[in-house]
Amino acid sequence: MADYTKYTKQEMQAYAIAKNIKENQIVIVGTGLPLIGASLAKRVVCPSCHPIVESGLMDCAPVEVPRSVGDDRFMAHCAVQWPNVRFIGFEANEWLHDEDRLIAFIGGAQIDPYGNVNSTCIYGKGDYVKPMTRFTGSGGANGIATYCNTIIMMQHQKRRFMEKIDYITSCGWMDGPGGREKVGLPGNRGPQMVVTDLGIMKFDEETKRMYLAYYYPFSTPEMVQENTGFEVDVSRAQLFEGPSPEIIRIIREEIDPGQAFIKVPKE
C-alpha cells in the first residue's frame, strides 16, 4: 500500500504554490511545478481560480498533466482557445484597467534581492555576446513581469540567489522603492514572493528587498541563509505546515501519475 505521509521537496513546493493562489484569481502558468501547483489549487484548494497559458488557452482544467503550453491536453478542458496575441493583449488590458486579478508564475537561473530574474545567460568569464552558458531566454516572462504580479519559482542555491545577477531578463523591483517607475515600468505590479524548495521569500513593503516569510518542516531559517548568496532577514520567518496525505495522494495518483514533473522515490 502506498505511503502518502512522506513527501518530496518538489511536492512541498507544489503545495506551497497551490496555497498561495487565491479564490477567483486568474493564474498564468507554464509547465512543470507551477502547473502541478495550479492544478492542485483548481481541484482542492481554491476551485474558483482560473489557470491560463500564454498559448491563449483560458480557464484550463487538464485531466492529465500537459507537457507544454501547446499540448492538446490543455485544449481538451479549457473554456476558451484564443490566439497567442489575444493573451498578450489580455494581460496588458488587465493593467490598463487597473484590475488586480492576475498572478503569474515565472522562473529563471538567477535572482537578486529585489526579485530581478535572469533566464538569458551566465557570463562566467565572458559577457553577453560570448557567455559561459546561454539559455532559451525570456519567452513570455518579460511581458508577464511587466504587466502582472508574479510568483517566482527557484531552487534554493547560492549560485542562483545572488547580490548582482548577470542579466535582467524579467524585471522585479529593480533597485528598490521607485525602481520600476524609474525605468518606465508599472509601479503597482511586481514580484510578490519566491517559492523555493526550502521556503517562501516575500518582499518588504518599504525596502522591496527579499526576506524569509516561511520555512518548511524539513528546512530551517539558518539553512535558507546558508543557501542564499546575500544577507536575508529571517527574523520574521514562520513555519509553513506540510501537506496532508490526501494532498500527496491527489498529486501522485490524479494530477501527475506518470511522474512527468515530480519523481516519487521508490519505497
Secondary structure, 3 states (H helix, E strand, C coil): CCCCCCCCHHHHHHHHHHHCCCCCCEEECCCCHHHHHHHHHHHHHCCCCEEECCCCEECCCCCCCCCCCCCHHHHCCCCEECCHHHHHHHHHHHHHCCCCCEEEEEECCEECCCCCEECCEECCCCCCCCCCEECCCCCCHHHHHHHCEEEEECCCCCCCEECCCCCCCECCCCCCCCHHHHCCCCCCCCEEEEECCCEEEEECCCCCCEEEEEECCCCCHHHHHHCCECCCECCCCEECCCCCHHHHHHHHHHHCCCCCCCCCCCC
